[in-house]
Amino acid sequence: MKKLLLAIILILASFSASTADLLVSDIKIEGLQRVEPGLVFSNLPFEVNDPISSVDVSSTIKLLYKTGQFKDISLEQEGGKIIIIVNEKPIISDLNFYGVEAFQDDKLKLGLSQMNFAEGLVFDKTDLKRVEQEIANQYLSLGKYTASVKAEAIPLERNRMQVNLYVEEGSVSRIKEINIVGNKLYEKKVLIELFKLKTTNLLSWYNKDDRYSKQVLSGDLEALKSFYMNRGYLDFKINSSLIRISETKKHVYVDISINEGNKYFFGESKISGKITNDVPKNSLEAQIGTVKGNTFSRSAVTATTQRINQILGDFGYAFSNANAIPEVNKETRIVDFNYFIDPGKKIYVRRVNFFGNVKTKDSVIRRELRQFESSWYSKSRVDRSKTRLSRTQYFDAIDVETVSVPGITDQIDVNIHLKERNTGKLMLGAGVSSGEGLVGTFTVSQSNFLGTGNTVTTSVSTGSVNQTYALSYTDPYWTDNGVSRTVGAYKRDVNTSDLSTATYNTYSYGANVDFSIPTSEFNAIALGAVLDITEIKLGAFAAQEYVDYCRDLSGSTSTSDCNSDSFSGSVVYATDTRNNATLPTSGVYIKAHGTLSVPVFDMQYYQLSTTAEKYWPLSNDMSFKLKGKLGYADSYGDKKFPFFKNFFMGGPKTVRGYDQASIGKKIFNSASKELETTGGKKMFFTSAELYFPPPGLKNVKSFRFSTFIDGGGVYKNDFDTDEARFSAGLAALWLSPFGPLTISYAKPLNEGSNDKVTELQFGMGGTF
């Protein structure tokens, strides 16, 4: 027995010795159809001339499996030759959809590619069920619960696979009923009004709000919770939300169970934590909106922390954290709050970088910034910089990001990404106005001339009332400290025969120069001068007031025409905190304007006016505006007041619903045998307007509806309330590519017997 074991050991030892001396002479791969041999060779842990003993079969097979290209792998040895036998996985050659109408094929392919299922990728049969389920989920999100998806895989030559997906979309399952149980304080209809999900209604075909979505329901439940939490119900809970589907799968029922809980009130509030010396503590305490005795409101707590972080951010603490820590007394239902502050490190701005400005010079952008390099970061200054850039109207998009400086913990870079707007415009077109009829326009303008930020404009506007030809040049930074200068020339003809006023014609031309001087971030003073040469033609049926004015100028009792030239100066003070100059939703605009003619020509008059607007943002993209305007004018010296400088009222830009320039005391014209208005030297105008987005159109910034109440009047002498007119109605504004399009329907509230009314008024384009 011992001799036999010894013989076997000697044989194995001799075989091992012979194998150790054997080298890999060749590597052969069998079974490849589409995979390149190089993929296999690059993943082998051995090569030709390596010892056969160094070939590890197990590790070799593992490495080849990791490529994901093979489903079976084996190795064989014939002397010094290594044979690798593989069985490839098929690839997806074609991906086809049948019966799909709700989605575009390329969109579905893009979605499936994110699941690693796409043409050119390896096919795995186990992925078919996953693909079927994903597409079915997409139909569920559209409310189509009856949709079915079936996948089919057809083998092709060269180890390829054609995948066909057959879809039966079925019909939409619509929300039949939304039930809320447990509500005692608020009616069901009040709570359901908070939801974006709705039962089927007249606009559901457009809004698609009657289709169940889990994500939308989650948002609705959060809105319901916020509704109660903002009204003091700290213990409010949603017990359950159940979804029921009818047997036909055509109707969905949503059942929500709630527990309203008790009402809580705010107690004491304080600030603690790491309060730095450079941030006044009283400034932080002034931001606390959780006042003792007031009803608890989660939004008030959130707003307080945001305001505290804003104050800290303005002092350079860009990553501050104000934590609202509640102390709840369930017996007294009082909630005290401790606002714990962790300001973090003070952050400085290393650089402000611009990206995307191909035409606009860096200096034009940088002069609008209020966040400077090498100063501490201020969120309000960054926000203000973005607002100022948007108000230049040079850019379609402005995105601001802050990036940490590598290796430095207290510095950031502010990167401003810009998408430039085509500021050069050549416009040929026509507008229609209920006040002026057809208005033709021709405008050539460049508001960012050669990237300098200067504006050059030439325009022609022809209407039945106004015909204007104008040329102007504006340098918004005539001086380095922001003084702007505008120089211009114009020719303007006015024919009032289509207005509800006594008729006259004027033919004017002149030149102007204006300077705007900023006194603060939001305030400015403007100084201007205008040289105006005007020829007046009255005609046979002119009002006596007009005739008297011309006779006074000419010194003749027979003429009805005259020249009325003037050189006038103006002063304007304006403050503007509106968040947008075109469609504002918040802020204040106040303008006080005074004009005085210098007694070197024919006119000696002065004109004073003030305008104030206030905007309040409301929820659901709504805003509210109050506007008021007062005006007063008169002559001085021995000259009569120029009648064409009177204030007028009525029309789409003042009191809507009344004819343009028709409001005011009516005077009988013995020549024309008609009652006419001639305007007045005093006026007032007021308006209250609620703006809201058009139903069914979401995130549309260029279109909005409004409901309004207008009021105003013009007076020759004393204010007379009987001459004031009021109206109420609806309006729409669209900033179309052809200019602003406005339409309003107004109903006069105190129409006089001799008033001229146009309830539907509209306008397209603008005049210059």
Number of C-alpha atoms within 10 A of each C-alpha: 6 6 7 9 10 10 12 11 11 12 12 11 12 12 12 13 11 10 15 13 11 16 18 20 15 14 15 13 14 11 12 16 15 14 14 9 13 8 12 17 15 11 16 15 13 17 17 14 12 14 17 22 13 12 16 12 12 10 12 18 18 12 14 21 15 10 11 11 21 17 13 13 16 13 15 12 12 8 13 18 16 20 16 18 16 21 16 19 19 25 23 23 18 16 17 14 16 12 11 14 11 10 10 10 15 9 10 14 17 13 15 17 13 9 13 13 22 20 19 14 14 20 23 13 11 8 13 18 12 14 18 17 15 16 19 20 15 15 21 19 15 17 24 22 24 17 19 16 19 16 15 13 16 11 14 14 8 11 17 20 23 18 21 16 19 17 19 14 18 14 13 20 22 25 23 17 16 18 14 17 12 13 13 10 8 10 10 15 11 9 16 17 11 15 18 15 21 21 19 16 11 7 12 15 11 10 16 17 21 25 24 27 15 11 9 16 16 12 15 18 16 14 16 20 18 17 18 23 22 16 16 21 24 24 14 19 16 15 11 10 15 10 13 13 16 11 8 9 18 18 20 23 18 19 15 17 16 18 16 20 13 12 17 24 22 21 20 14 19 14 20 13 13 11 16 13 7 8 15 12 13 9 12 22 15 11 17 20 18 26 15 15 13 13 21 27 22 19 16 16 20 15 15 22 23 15 17 24 25 20 22 30 23 18 19 24 25 25 14 19 19 22 20 19 14 14 13 17 12 12 6 9 17 19 23 21 20 17 24 18 22 19 21 16 14 18 21 21 23 19 16 17 14 15 12 13 18 11 14 18 14 15 11 18 20 16 15 18 18 17 22 19 16 12 14 22 27 24 20 16 16 19 15 18 21 19 17 19 21 18 15 16 17 21 18 11 13 15 11 15 11 15 11 15 14 8 7 8 12 18 22 23 18 21 16 18 16 19 15 17 14 14 17 16 12 13 14 12 14 18 22 17 20 17 23 18 15 17 22 19 22 15 18 15 19 19 22 23 16 13 20 18 23 20 20 19 17 19 19 20 21 21 22 19 18 17 20 19 19 19 18 18 19 20 21 20 18 15 11 9 10 16 18 19 21 19 16 18 18 19 18 19 19 18 17 17 13 14 19 21 23 27 21 20 18 20 16 19 18 18 18 18 18 19 20 22 19 18 14 9 12 13 16 17 19 18 17 18 19 18 17 19 18 19 15 19 21 19 13 12 16 18 23 15 12 22 21 16 20 25 16 15 16 17 11 12 11 10 14 20 21 21 17 20 19 22 21 22 19 18 18 18 19 20 19 18 17 19 18 15 14 10 15 18 21 18 16 20 19 18 18 18 17 18 19 21 23 15 15 11 14 19 24 22 22 20 20 19 18 18 18 18 19 19 21 15 15 14 7 8 14 16 19 20 20 17 18 18 18 17 21 19 21 17 17 14 10 9 15 18 19 18 15 16 15 21 23 25 28 29 23 26 9 19 28 32 28 28 23 26 23 27 32 28 21 18 15 14 16 12 11 13 9 13 16 23 24 26 26 25 22 23 24 21 22 20 20 17 21 19 23 19 20 14 11 13 12 10 10 10 12 13 18 20 20 19 18 21 21 24 22 25 29 33 24 17 9 9 14 13 10 11 16 22 26 23 22 23 19 19 23 19 19 17 17 13 8 14 16 16 20 19 19 23 20 26 20 22 14 13 16 14 6 12 20 17 20 20 19 18 21 19 22 21 20 17 16 16
